[in-house]
Amino acid sequence: MIDLHTHSLFSDGELLPSELVRRLEDMDYSCVAITDHVDSSNLDFVITRLVKVARDLNQRQSVKVIHGAEITHAHPQLIEPFVGQAKELGGRDSYSSWRNHCRACS
């Protein structure tokens, strides 16, 4: 199984990313995207931490982790700058990156 829309305690979830992934591993998931809510107040905090934890967990856990962000309640004119900032911080930046990660999950 896969889940491409989860949240950790970095937004409205209840678990640390590693605890979320461990629980999904126990339920035989093969892939998860952690996509916490962001806006200008926390984008840099959330993205840098999800990039790091995804890298760490992908080296040690069977569940493949994709980091992402859900831009929430942003004015439409701010979405493009937020996406650019997320990419600079290590966010996914192309369809091919997502496609390659999804192949690894199947």
C-alpha positions as CSV (number, residue, x, y, z in Angstrom):
1,M,0.0,0.0,0.0
2,I,1.0,3.6,-0.4
3,D,-0.3,6.9,1.0
4,L,0.7,10.1,-0.8
5,H,-1.0,12.5,1.7
6,T,0.0,12.3,5.3
7,H,0.9,14.9,8.0
8,S,3.3,14.8,10.9
9,L,3.3,16.8,14.0
10,F,5.0,19.6,12.0
11,S,1.5,20.5,11.0
12,D,-1.8,18.8,12.0
13,G,-0.6,15.3,12.4
14,E,0.1,13.7,15.7
15,L,3.3,11.8,15.2
16,L,7.0,12.5,14.5
17,P,7.8,11.5,10.9
18,S,9.9,8.5,12.0
19,E,7.0,7.2,14.2
20,L,4.5,7.7,11.3
21,V,6.8,5.7,9.0
22,R,7.4,3.0,11.6
23,R,3.7,2.5,12.1
24,L,3.1,2.3,8.3
25,E,5.9,-0.2,8.0
26,D,4.1,-2.4,10.6
27,M,1.0,-2.2,8.3
28,D,3.0,-3.3,5.2
29,Y,3.0,0.1,3.4
30,S,5.7,0.4,0.7
31,C,5.7,4.2,0.3
32,V,4.5,7.4,2.0
33,A,4.5,11.1,1.2
34,I,4.7,13.3,4.2
35,T,3.1,16.6,3.1
36,D,2.8,18.9,6.0
37,H,0.9,22.2,5.8
38,V,3.1,25.2,5.1
39,D,2.8,29.0,4.6
40,S,5.4,31.7,5.0
41,S,5.6,31.2,8.7
42,N,6.9,27.7,8.6
43,L,7.9,26.7,5.1
44,D,11.7,26.8,5.7
45,F,11.3,24.9,9.0
46,V,9.1,22.1,7.6
47,I,10.9,21.5,4.3
48,T,14.4,21.3,5.7
49,R,13.3,18.8,8.4
50,L,11.3,16.6,6.1
51,V,14.2,16.5,3.6
52,K,16.5,15.4,6.3
53,V,14.2,12.8,7.9
54,A,13.3,11.4,4.4
55,R,16.9,11.0,3.6
56,D,17.6,9.3,7.0
57,L,14.6,7.0,6.9
58,N,15.1,6.0,3.2
59,Q,18.5,4.6,4.2
60,R,17.1,2.4,7.0
61,Q,13.4,1.6,6.6
62,S,11.5,-0.5,4.1
63,V,8.9,2.2,3.6
64,K,10.1,4.8,1.0
65,V,9.5,8.3,2.2
66,I,8.8,11.2,-0.2
67,H,8.9,14.7,1.4
68,G,6.5,17.3,0.3
69,A,4.4,20.3,1.4
70,E,0.8,21.3,1.3
71,I,0.7,25.1,0.7
72,T,-2.3,26.1,2.8
73,H,-4.4,29.2,2.7
74,A,-1.9,31.2,0.7
75,H,-2.9,34.1,-1.5
76,P,-2.7,32.8,-5.1
77,Q,0.1,35.3,-5.9
78,L,2.2,33.8,-3.1
79,I,2.0,30.2,-4.3
80,E,4.7,30.4,-7.0
81,P,7.2,32.1,-4.7
82,F,6.5,29.4,-2.0
83,V,7.1,26.7,-4.6
84,G,10.4,28.3,-5.6
85,Q,11.5,28.6,-2.0
86,A,10.5,24.9,-1.3
87,K,12.6,23.8,-4.3
88,E,15.6,25.8,-3.0
89,L,15.3,24.1,0.3
90,G,15.4,20.6,-1.3
91,G,11.8,20.0,-2.3
92,R,11.0,17.9,-5.4
93,D,11.3,20.0,-8.5
94,S,10.1,17.9,-11.4
95,Y,7.6,15.3,-12.6
96,S,10.4,12.9,-13.3
97,S,11.6,13.0,-9.7
98,W,8.1,12.1,-8.5
99,R,7.8,9.4,-11.2
100,N,11.1,7.8,-10.1
101,H,10.1,7.8,-6.5
102,C,6.7,6.3,-7.3
103,R,8.4,3.5,-9.3
104,A,10.5,2.7,-6.2
105,C,7.3,2.5,-4.2
106,S,5.6,0.0,-6.4
